[in-house]
Amino acid sequence: MLVVLVVPWSGMGRPVARAFGYATQTMLTPVLATVDTPVVFQAADETDAPHEWDLLVLVKDPKTSATLRHASVHVRRSGYLQVACFLAFVAGWPGRSPRRLAFVLGLGLPCLACLTTLPVLMFLSRRGVVPLAGWLLSTLAVVYRALVTAPGMAFAVPAILWCLLARPIDWTAFVEGVPSVARLPESASRKDRPQARSFFRYFARRFDQ
């Protein structure tokens, strides 16, 4: 499933860009409602094939509706790949509880969709449309570079998020297992390490559920 979702099929970019545009506009509604400058999100024109995965962010003049500033966000890198990997994990290990599955999808997908809002907020802040404090803008830039632009994070972020939501960690395994193993001498036999065995069996069971 991951291969099918990751392949950049022709004609798939614009519908995905529109969907992320709707999601971004919905999530940023509380912020955009406080400014007087209209901001429009739309997919690239159909004649612009090389940029079909781009989401256009247009800052409009409130009187003439003319475009004052514009930017583009590559949604395939800033959200789509993360969502695709997350859905592949959910499809591969859906779990036994429908309630847990609904919880994982209902919380995980919006969290990953928020990645698209990071470059949008940075662009709007730097253009003076949305006033953000300097420290907040710097924080957004660091988070964006760490979670989106860093190599391999398109796969690592959804994997970690799925693991935290679908297979919550029982921290008592760390509290009860690890310290007791540290106190045992190196010459201790395997049967003298019951908590160590239960500690590693815990991780094995998590992926069998």
C-alpha positions in Angstrom: 0.0 0.0 0.0 2.8 2.4 0.8 4.3 2.0 -2.7 0.9 2.7 -4.3 0.4 5.9 -2.2 4.0 7.2 -2.5 4.2 6.9 -6.3 3.5 10.4 -7.8 0.7 9.4 -10.2 -0.1 11.8 -12.9 -3.2 13.9 -12.2 -3.1 13.1 -8.5 -1.4 16.3 -7.3 -4.1 18.8 -7.8 -6.8 17.0 -5.9 -4.4 16.4 -3.1 -3.4 20.1 -3.2 -7.0 21.2 -3.0 -7.7 18.8 -0.1 -4.7 20.2 1.8 -5.8 23.7 0.9 -9.2 23.1 2.5 -7.6 21.6 5.5 -5.1 24.4 5.9 -7.8 27.0 5.6 -9.9 25.3 8.2 -7.1 25.0 10.7 -5.9 28.6 10.1 -9.4 30.1 10.3 -9.0 31.4 13.9 -5.8 33.1 12.9 -7.0 34.5 9.5 -10.2 35.8 11.1 -8.1 38.3 13.1 -6.5 40.0 10.0 -8.1 42.3 7.4 -6.1 40.9 4.4 -7.9 38.0 2.6 -5.8 34.9 2.1 -6.8 32.3 -0.6 -5.6 28.8 -1.0 -5.8 27.1 -4.4 -4.2 24.4 -6.5 -1.9 25.2 -9.4 -3.5 25.7 -12.9 -4.1 22.5 -14.9 -1.8 23.8 -17.6 1.1 23.9 -15.1 2.0 20.2 -15.0 5.4 20.5 -13.3 3.7 22.2 -10.3 0.6 20.1 -9.9 1.6 19.2 -6.3 1.9 22.9 -5.3 -0.6 24.7 -3.1 -0.7 28.4 -4.0 -1.1 30.8 -1.1 -2.5 34.1 -2.4 -2.6 37.3 -0.4 -5.3 39.5 -1.8 -6.0 43.2 -1.7 -9.1 43.7 0.5 -10.5 46.4 -1.9 -9.6 45.2 -5.4 -9.1 41.5 -4.7 -5.8 41.7 -6.7 -3.0 39.4 -5.7 -0.5 41.3 -3.6 1.8 38.4 -2.7 1.9 34.8 -3.4 3.8 31.6 -2.4 3.6 27.9 -3.1 3.9 25.0 -0.8 4.8 21.6 -2.1 2.2 19.5 -0.4 3.7 16.2 -1.4 6.7 16.9 0.8 4.9 19.0 3.4 2.1 16.6 4.5 1.1 14.1 1.8 4.0 11.7 2.2 3.6 11.8 6.0 -0.1 11.0 5.7 0.5 8.2 3.1 3.1 6.5 5.4 0.7 6.9 8.4 -2.1 5.3 6.5 0.2 2.4 5.4 1.1 1.7 9.0 -2.6 1.8 10.0 -3.6 -0.6 7.1 -0.7 -2.9 8.0 -1.4 -3.1 11.7 -5.0 -1.9 12.2 -5.4 -3.4 15.7 -8.3 -5.3 17.1 -10.4 -2.4 18.5 -12.5 -0.3 16.1 -12.5 2.4 18.8 -8.7 2.5 18.9 -8.6 2.6 15.1 -11.0 5.6 15.0 -8.9 7.3 17.7 -5.7 6.7 15.8 -7.1 8.1 12.5 -9.0 10.9 14.2 -6.0 12.3 16.0 -3.1 11.2 13.7 -4.3 12.6 10.4 -5.0 16.1 11.6 -1.6 16.2 13.4 0.1 15.3 10.1 -2.0 17.7 8.1 -0.8 20.5 10.4 2.6 20.2 8.8 1.3 22.0 5.8 0.4 25.0 8.0 4.0 25.6 9.1 5.4 27.0 5.8 2.1 28.9 5.3 2.3 30.6 8.7 6.0 31.4 8.2 5.2 33.0 4.8 2.3 35.1 6.1 4.3 36.2 9.1 7.3 37.3 7.0 5.0 39.3 4.7 3.4 41.1 7.6 -0.1 39.5 7.1 -0.1 37.6 10.4 1.8 39.2 13.2 3.9 36.6 15.0 6.5 37.2 17.7 10.1 36.7 16.6 10.6 33.7 18.9 7.4 32.0 17.7 8.5 32.4 14.0 11.9 31.0 14.9 10.3 28.1 16.6 8.1 27.4 13.6 11.2 27.4 11.4 13.1 25.0 13.6 10.1 22.6 13.8 9.6 22.8 10.0 13.2 22.0 9.3 13.4 19.2 11.8 10.1 17.5 10.9 9.7 18.2 7.2 12.8 19.2 5.4 15.2 16.8 7.3 16.0 13.7 5.2 14.0 10.6 6.2 11.5 12.5 8.5 8.7 11.9 6.0 8.8 8.3 7.1 10.1 8.7 10.7 7.4 11.2 11.9 4.4 9.1 10.9 6.0 5.9 12.2 6.6 7.5 15.6 3.2 9.0 15.7 1.5 5.7 14.8 3.6 3.9 17.4 2.5 6.3 20.1 -1.2 6.3 19.2 -1.8 2.7 18.1 0.6 1.0 20.5 0.8 3.1 23.7 3.9 2.3 25.8 3.4 0.9 29.3 6.1 2.9 31.1 6.0 0.4 34.0 8.1 -1.9 31.8 10.9 0.7 32.0 10.4 1.4 35.7 10.2 -2.2 36.8 12.5 -3.9 34.3 15.5 -1.8 33.4 16.8 -0.9 36.9 16.6 -4.5 38.1 18.6 -5.6 35.1 21.3 -3.0 35.8 21.8 -4.2 39.3 22.5 -7.8 38.2 26.1 -8.9 37.6 27.3 -9.8 34.2 27.7 -13.4 35.3 24.0 -13.8 36.2 22.2 -16.5 34.4 19.1 -16.0 32.1 16.7 -17.4 34.7 17.9 -14.7 37.2 16.5 -12.0 34.9 12.7 -12.5 34.9 12.0 -8.8 34.6 14.4 -8.5 31.7 12.6 -11.3 29.9 9.2 -9.7 30.6 10.6 -6.3 29.4 11.5 -7.6 26.0 8.4 -9.8 25.7 6.4 -6.6 26.2 7.8 -5.0 23.1 7.3 -8.2 21.1 3.6 -8.4 22.2 3.0 -4.7 21.3 3.4 -5.5 17.6 1.4 -8.7 17.8 -1.8 -7.0 19.1 
